[in-house]
Amino acid sequence: MNDSLFTDLTALSCPYCGAAIQLITDPMDEEQDYIEDCEVCCRPMRVLISPDGNIQLLREDD
């Protein structure tokens, strides 16, 4: 099987509006850093995923 075909669904809170959101992430053995818009307030969040699977959502204005 190819591990890149698997994804995780993670429940988090938007750093702007505090709304409960779900992110579909691709578990990899490397750091990930990308921008995704909140599904509720549409503001851009920076998504940081560490190799151990820890996920942080940061405001773009921080």
C-alpha positions as CSV (number, residue, x, y, z in Angstrom):
1,M,0.0,0.0,0.0
2,N,1.0,3.6,-0.6
3,D,1.0,5.6,2.6
4,S,0.4,8.9,0.7
5,L,-3.2,7.8,0.1
6,F,-4.1,8.1,3.7
7,T,-5.4,11.3,5.3
8,D,-6.5,12.3,8.8
9,L,-9.5,14.4,9.9
10,T,-8.6,16.7,12.8
11,A,-10.9,18.9,14.9
12,L,-9.4,22.3,15.7
13,S,-10.5,25.8,16.5
14,C,-10.0,28.8,14.2
15,P,-7.5,31.3,15.7
16,Y,-9.6,34.2,14.6
17,C,-13.3,33.4,15.3
18,G,-12.9,30.4,17.6
19,A,-15.3,28.3,15.5
20,A,-14.8,24.5,15.5
21,I,-13.4,23.4,12.2
22,Q,-12.1,20.2,10.7
23,L,-8.9,19.9,8.7
24,I,-8.1,17.1,6.4
25,T,-4.3,16.5,6.8
26,D,-1.9,14.3,5.0
27,P,0.3,12.6,7.6
28,M,3.9,12.7,6.4
29,D,7.3,12.3,8.1
30,E,8.3,15.9,7.3
31,E,7.2,19.3,8.5
32,Q,4.3,20.9,6.6
33,D,3.6,24.7,6.5
34,Y,0.7,26.1,4.4
35,I,-2.2,28.5,4.4
36,E,-5.8,27.5,4.6
37,D,-8.9,29.6,4.9
38,C,-11.3,29.1,7.9
39,E,-14.5,27.5,6.7
40,V,-16.6,29.9,8.9
41,C,-15.0,33.4,8.7
42,C,-12.8,32.8,5.6
43,R,-9.7,34.3,7.1
44,P,-6.3,32.8,6.2
45,M,-4.8,30.6,8.9
46,R,-1.2,29.3,8.8
47,V,-1.2,25.5,9.4
48,L,2.0,24.1,10.8
49,I,2.3,20.3,11.1
50,S,5.3,18.8,12.8
51,P,6.8,15.4,11.8
52,D,5.3,13.9,15.0
53,G,1.8,15.0,13.9
54,N,1.4,18.1,16.2
55,I,-0.8,20.7,14.4
56,Q,-0.8,24.4,15.1
57,L,-3.1,27.0,13.6
58,L,-1.7,30.5,13.6
59,R,-3.2,33.9,12.7
60,E,-1.6,35.4,9.6
61,D,-1.3,38.7,11.5
62,D,0.9,37.2,14.3
